[in-house]
């Protein structure tokens, strides 16, 4: 429930999350328990005696008047039933398909073991401070990416709407990729994996399988299974003509949406139970695959290739940009997910320790996945009598072509295929849980009467809508649209949006105020390292990634398919659709704010006074 709706409930002693908000901006007024409202929703404060312990106290923060009150919430915001559920949810969101299909490739492409140096530096200076920021913000303010902005910088509320739109774009294509894995999982339940041999109805005369340590010049059966059986992209001309929806693929993706719904419909009560499976299962499978991979002939060569440092590559600025981009998209700050998940924490939870723990696990998982992938790539290179760089691919090609091809060569290939695609499904599911939960939490907090009280129905309508919008990604040419949405949906926009978010928190709200909030939760202010990163390094970190990604967007699209000129224009319009939420809402806020221009600007960019009740033992919130 948002603060405004608490005050709009006439005669209500406390709101669902125990918060009280002053909806006007007159400094001399303040609201307190027992405040009433008229039909316009404006709060009318009820005078309290000096001895009244509920009387708000005025404190000074950054030369602004601040309202603070300490209350005990009777019907407080829902919290995680166990601390482990929150940690697993954060780890599950951060550890996704990119840890398996992108990090190993980026690592060996950019200097092998030497790449770990820029990777760790970017983690410390850019990724981790932003990760910590979002966990602390969500835990302190206990609301999603929309309602939180009136407590930080009201004019930047468009950042929250931009994040919600980006999360929708992600849901449109990311669940389709999980659907591919579901298709493979069902195809694996056979006496022989269907991509083991040629001669199937979908194969071409050019299909050739590996025999006698060599491969005839041609197309592997694994590639033809993915391209001609799973996707059937040969029936499409690309985005110019994508063809009809493929029913079997649409059914697989529908199954993914059903799983997502029953994981999200009850909030943290349902998601908290699901993450025990979706977050832990990938680690079990990774360890099993690693144990099998290192025993294969040629595995040592693959791991050596993965880790051998090429120090001269550190002189290349592109390596550092790749490290920064990888750490940002791996940890996932800015998607609103960390904010939403931590908003269900207890007020005094040690979010600093959580940030260090979960981000470290995420990075170590990426490193572990490299051993799993390259041990198998070394085996493939050994069998095919090739160099490792000739068998390795980045992205979906790695997990849907190269790795399945290697699995088909192993004894017990059906078993290894089943557990591998189960791992991919669970990796994808908890990441899509997180992205959609960010939007759902934000809208439930912002519109508690129309959305929050009917969460189950709202989640159903939302997922049905996203599924219908995602149907074009399930056509014969859907793979081109998946890549297109990945680049122009969140790929470029999220970098700019998170830069504005960090600027709003660190420059408008202020690092000093943010540090004071953390002190209320943890009992101590963040150290000088964190304050310097927040003030200068992290915003610059984001801006640099955005500039280089903007200049190199054509590389992100890949070279296998040339996108028509009209699609580029549509792509930029797609990117602009989320980015423009920020200036449009800013203009709207300034216009709706009373007073002269200077007063409007000053009011729109400073936190609205809020009285927030606390859980037992919590000191009130100052904003």
N, C-alpha and C positions, 0 to 999 in steps of 0.2 A: 504494500500500500504506500502511495506517495505521501509526502508531507502535506500537500495541498488538500488531498482527500481526507486526511485526518481532521483538518480544521473545518472541512465542509460537512462533517457529521455532527449535526447539532445535538448538544447534550451528551456527547460521548466522552467518557473520562479519559480514554487512551485508545490509540489506534492499534491496528493489527501488529505493527512493528514497534509500537510504543514510542512513536516520534511525534513531536509538536513543531510546527513550522509557522513562522510569521510570514503571511503572504504579501503584506505590504512592505514598503521600503522606508517608512518614516522612522528615523532613528530613535525618536523618543518613545515609540510604542513597542510593546512586546506581548507575546501570547504565552499563556500558561495553561495548565490543566484546568478544565472547566470553561475554557473560552468557547464562545458560541459563534455562529456565523449567520449571515443573512443569505438571501437567495443568490447573491452574486458570488458567494464563496469567500468573501473577505472576512478575516478573523477579527473579532472584537475582544480585546484582552479583558480579563476579569482581574481587578486589582487584588493583590495579595498583601497580607500583613507582613511587616518586616521580619517577624519571627517565623513566618511560613517557610519550612525547609524546601518547599517546591518553588519558591520565588527565584526566577532566573537571575544570575549574577552577570555583571558586565565586566569583561576583561579586554585588554588591549592586545591586538595581534596585527602587526604591520600597519599601525595607525588607523585601523578600522574598528568600529564598535562591534563587539562580538557577544552573542548570547550563549550562556552555558547553563545547563541545569542537569542535575543528577536525579534520575528516576529509576525505579525498578519496573521493567516491562513485565506485565502479567501474561499477555498473549504475544510473546516476542516472535521475531522472524524465525522461520524454520532453520534449523542448524543440522549439520552432519551428525548422524548418530554416533559415528566413530571418527577419530582423527585420521585413521588409516584410509577411510573412504575418500576423504578430501585429497590426501596425498596421491592415491591411486588415480583419482579423476584427473588431477593436474598432470601426472606422469603419462596417463593414457592419452590426454590431449596433445601433449608435447611430442610424445613418441608416436610418429605416424609413418606412413608409407615412404616419406622422404628420407627417413633414417636408413631405410633399406635400399632404396633405389637411387638416391642422389648423393648422400655423403660419401660412400665408398668411391664412386666415380669421380667426384670433385676432389677427393683426397689424392688419388693416384694421378689425376690429371694435373694437379697443381703442386707437385713436388713430393708426393708420398709422405713419409714421416716428417719431412720438413714443413708440410702444410699444417701440422699440429701447432706450430709456433704461432702463426697469424690467427689460427682458429681459437686458441686459448686466449690470446690477447684481445681479440674481438669479443670473446665471451665476457671477459672481465670488465672491459671498458664500455661495451655497448649493450650486449644481450642481457647480461645479469642485472645491471641497474634498472633496465626497463621492466624486466621480469619481476624484480622486487617491488618496483613502483606499482605495478598493477595489483599484485597480491595485497600490498598495504592499503591501497586506495579502496579496493573492494571490501576488505575486512573492516576498515575504519568507518566508512560511510554506509555500508550494508545496503547497497542498492546497485542496480545495473548501469549500463553505459549511457542511459538517457537521463535518469533522475539525478545522477551524480553531478552533472554539470552545474546545476544551480548552486551547488555547494562549493564549486571551484571557480568557474567562469561561465556564467549563464549564456553569454553570447556564443559560446562554442558548443552549444548543445547539438548543433548540426553534425559534430563529430560522431555522436551516438547514433544518429539516423544513418550516417554514412556507413558505420560499422554494421548496422542491421542489414542494410542493402548488400554490403559485401558478403555477409554471412549467407544471404539468400543465393547469391551467385555461386558461392562455394557449394552449397547444398545441391545446386542444379547439376554440377558435373562430378563432384567428389563421390557422391553416392553411386553414380554410374560406374566409376572405376571399381568400387567395391562390388558392384553387380557383376563386373567381368570376373572377379575372383570367385564369386558364387557360381558362375557358369562353369569355371574350371573345376571347382570343387565337385560339382555333380558329375562332370565329365570324367573325373578321376575314379569314380566308382565303377570300374570295369576290369575285366581280366587283363587287358593291356591298354596302356594309356593311348588315347586316339592320336596323339601327335608323335608317336614312336615311329611310325612307318608311313610310306607313301602308298598310293593305290586307293585312297579313300575318294569318295565322291567329290570332295572339295579340292583335292590335289590337282596340280597341273603337271604336264609332262616334264616340266623343269624341276620337279621335286627330286631331291637326292638325300639319302640318309647316310650317316657316318658308318664307314666300314673300313677295317684294316688300317687304322691310324691315318686315314685320309678321307677327304670329302670331295666328291666330284663337284666341279663348278656348277652351281645351281642353287635352289632355294631349299632351306631345311624344312622338314615336315612340321617342326614347331612353329616356324614363322607362318607357314601357310595355314596351320590350324587357327592361329590367332587372327590373321588378316582375312582369311577366306571362309572360316567356319564360325568363329566367335563374332567377329565384326561384319564380315561379308562386305568389306569396304570396296571390293571390286565392282559392286553393283551401284556405286555412287560416283559422281563426277566431282566430289568435293563439296564445298559449301554452295556451289552453284546449283547442284541437284543432289540432295542428301538421300532421296528415296524414302520409302515408307518405314514405319517403326517395325523393328524386328521383334515379333511376339515373345520368343524365348528369352531374349535379353530384357525386354520390358518386364517380364514376370520375375526375373532374378532381381532386378532393381526394385520392383514392388516389394519383394520379400525383405530387402534391406530397409525400406521405409517402414514396414511393419515392425521390424525389430527396433528401429529408432523410436517409433511412437511409444511402444510399451516400455522403453527405457526412459523416456522423458515425461510421460503424461502425469506422473505423480511428483515431479521435481526431484529433489535430492533423496527422497525416500525410495524412489525406483532406481534412479541413476546410481545411487550409492551401493546398491546391491549388484547391479550389472557390472560395475567396474572391477569387481573382484575377479571376474572371468576375463573381460576384455583387456584389462591392463596387465594381468599376470600371465595369461596364456601365451602371449608372444615370447616372453622370456623363457618359458619352458621349451617352446618349439625352437627358439634360437639356439639354446644350449644343446638340444638334441641334434639339430642340423650341424652345429659346429663340431660336435663329437664325431659325426659321420663324415663331415667334410675334410677334417684334418687327416683322416685315415686313407683318403683317396690318393692314387698316384698323381704326382704333379702339384698337390696341394701346397707343398712347401715353396715351390716356385711362385705360385700365386700370391701367397702371403708375403714372400720376400719382395715381390714386385709392388705390392700394396704399401709396404712400410719403408722401402729403400729411400732415404732422403736425397733429394736433388736440391742442394742448398742454393744453387745459382738462380733457381726460379723465384726465390724470395725477393729478388731485385725487381721482379715484374709486378707492377701495381695491380694488375688484373687478379693476381693470386690473393691479394689482401681484400679486394672488393668481393671476390668469390667467398672468402672466409666470412666477411661481414654479412653477406646475403644469406649464406648457409646458416649462420648462427641465429640470425633474425627469424627466418622462416621456420627454423627448427624449434625454437623456443615459443614462438607464436605470440609475442606481446602485441597488443593493438587490436586483436580480433574480438575483444570484449569477454573472452572466455575466462581468462584468469580473474578478471574483475568479478564476473558472475559467480564463479566457483568459490572464491574467497569471501564473497558477501554472505555466505551461509556459515562462516566460521564464528567461533566465539570471539568476543572483543579482544581478549587478552591472549589469544593464540599467538605463538611465536612465528610470525610470518617471515621473519628474517631467516630463521633456521630452515623453514620450509622452502624458501627461494633457493638457498644454497644446495639443499638436499635434492630437490626435484630437478633443478637445472643440471646438476652434476650427473644425476642418473640418466637424464636425456642424452647428454654428450657422450657418456660412457656406452650407452646403448648404440649410438651411431658408430662408435669405434668398434664395438663388438660385432655389429652387423657387417663391418668391413671384412673381418676375418671369415665370417660365414660366406659372404659373397665371393671373396677372392680365393678361398680354398677350392671352391667349386669351379671358378673361372680357370684356375691353374689346372684342374683336372680336365676341363674341356680343351684347353690349349694342348695338353699332353695327348689326349685322344685324337684330336684333329691335326696334330703336328703343326700348330700355328703359334704365333706369339700372342701373349695375353691381350694386347691392345686390339687384336683382330677379332676377338670373341666378345669383348666387353661392350655393353651399351648402357646409356643412361636412361633413367625414367622408366615408363611402362615396358619398353622393349626388354629391359633387364629382367623384370619379374614375370613377364608374360611370354617371353620368347627364349632368352638365353638360359635362365635358370630351369624352366620346365624341360628344355632340351637336355640339360645336364642330368636332371632327375631321371629322364627316360633311359639314360645309359646305365643307371645304377641298378644293382640287384634290389628287389623289393621296391621298385619304382612307384607302385600304386600307393603304398604306405607313405613314402616320402612326399609324394604329391599331395595327398590328403592333408597331412599336417602342415605343409608349406602354405597351402591356400587357406587353411583355417587360420594360420598366423596372419596372413594378409588381411583377411576379413576382420579379425579382432583388432588389428592395428588401425584399420580404417574406421571401424565402428565407433571407438571411443573418441576419435578425433572429430568425427561428424557429430557425435553427442555434444561435444564441447562447443563447437561452432554454433549449433542451433540453440543450445541452452543459453548462450550469451544473448541472443536476440529475444528468446522467450522470457528470460529473467528481466531484461530491460523493459519489454512491453508490459509485463505483469506489474512491475513496479510503477511504471509511468501511468498506466491506465488500469488501476486496481478494480474498478467497478465493472468495466466492460470486458476486461481480459483476465485480471488476476483471480476473480471469483469463479471463472469458468475455464480454468487452465486446461483441463482434459479436452474440452470441446475446441478451444482455441488451437491447441497443439495439433489436433486432428485436422482442422481446416487449414492450418499453415502447411502441414506436410502434404496434404492432398494438393494444395496449390503449387508447392514446389515440385512435386512429382509430375504434375501436368506440364509445368514449365520445362521440366527436364526431359520430356519425351523426345524432343529433337535430338538429344544426345544418344538416344537408343536407336536411331535410324542407321541405315547402312553407312552413311557418311558422318555418323555421330562422333567418331574419333577425332575428326578435324575440329568439330565444335568444342569438344572437351579441351583440347589444347588451346583453342581460341579463348574460351572462357577463363582458363587458368591464367593466361597472360593479361587479358584486358579486364577481367572481373576483379579479383583481389590482387593479382600480381604486381601491378603498378600503383593502383589506387591506395592500397593499404599502407604503403611506405609513406606517402604524403599525409594520409590521415593520422598515422601514428606520430609523425613529426609535429603536426598541429596539436595532437593530444599532449605530447611531452612539453611543447611550448606553453600550452594552457596551464599545465600543472606546475612546471618549474619556473616559468617566467611571469605569468599573470597571477596565479595563486601564490607562488613563491616557494622556494626550497625551504626557507625558514619556517613557514606555516606548515608545510608538509612534514618537516622534521619534528615539529612540535606535536603533530598528530601521531606520528610514530612513537614519540616519547610517552604519550598518554596510553598507548596500547602496550608497549614493551618496557616502559620504565626508564628508557635512556634514549638519547638522541642518536641518529646515525652518525658514523664517523666522518671525518673530513674527506676521505676517499669517495664515499657515496655522494656527499654534497657537491664535490667538484664534478663528478661524473654527471649528476643530474643538472647542474647549472650550465655546463659547457660541452662535455665530451659526448654524452648520449644524443642530444639534439643534432650535433654536427655529424655524428655517426649515421643517423637516420637520413639526414639531408644528402650526404655523400652517396649512400646506397641508392637513394631515389634518383639522383642525377645520373649516375652511371647506368641504372636500370632503364631509365627513360631514353638515354642515348643508345642503349643496346637492345631495345625491345625486339628487333628483328632476329637477333640470336636466340631469344627466348622462344620465338615461334618455330624455330628449327628450319631445316633445309629440305626435308623429305617432301614437303608439299608447299607449293607457292600459292599463298593466299591472294585472291583477286584484290584489285585496288579498292573496290567498293567495301570489302570486308574490313579493310584498315580504317576507313572512315567510321564504319559502324563500331569498330573496336574502341576507337577514341571516344565516341559518344557513350559507349558503355562505361568506360573509365570515368568520364565526366559526370555521369549520372550520380555516382556516389560522391565524388569530390565536390561537386557543386552544392551538395547539401550544406556544406560548411558556410560558404559566403551567403547563400540564400537565407539560411536561418539567422545568420548574423544581422543581415539587413532587416529581416522581419523583427528581430528582437529590439533593434535600435528604434525602428519606427513605432513599435508598440509601447516603448518606454516613455512615460510622460516627462515633460521638462524641455529645457533647451538642449542644443546639440552636445555641449560639454557635459551636462548632467546625464544625458542619455548614454553617452559613451562611458562615462565613469560608472554609472549604475550597471550597464550591461556587462562590463568586464570585471566587476568585483563580486565576490560571493554574496548570495542572498543570506540574511541572518536566519539561522535555523536553530531551533531548540530541539535537541535530540535526546531522548531518554536513554538510559543505560541499563544494561543487564546488571545484576547484583555485583557491586564492587566496581562498576565502571564510572569513571569521571565523565561528565557530559562532553558532547562534541562541540568544538568551536570551529566555526567556519565564517 
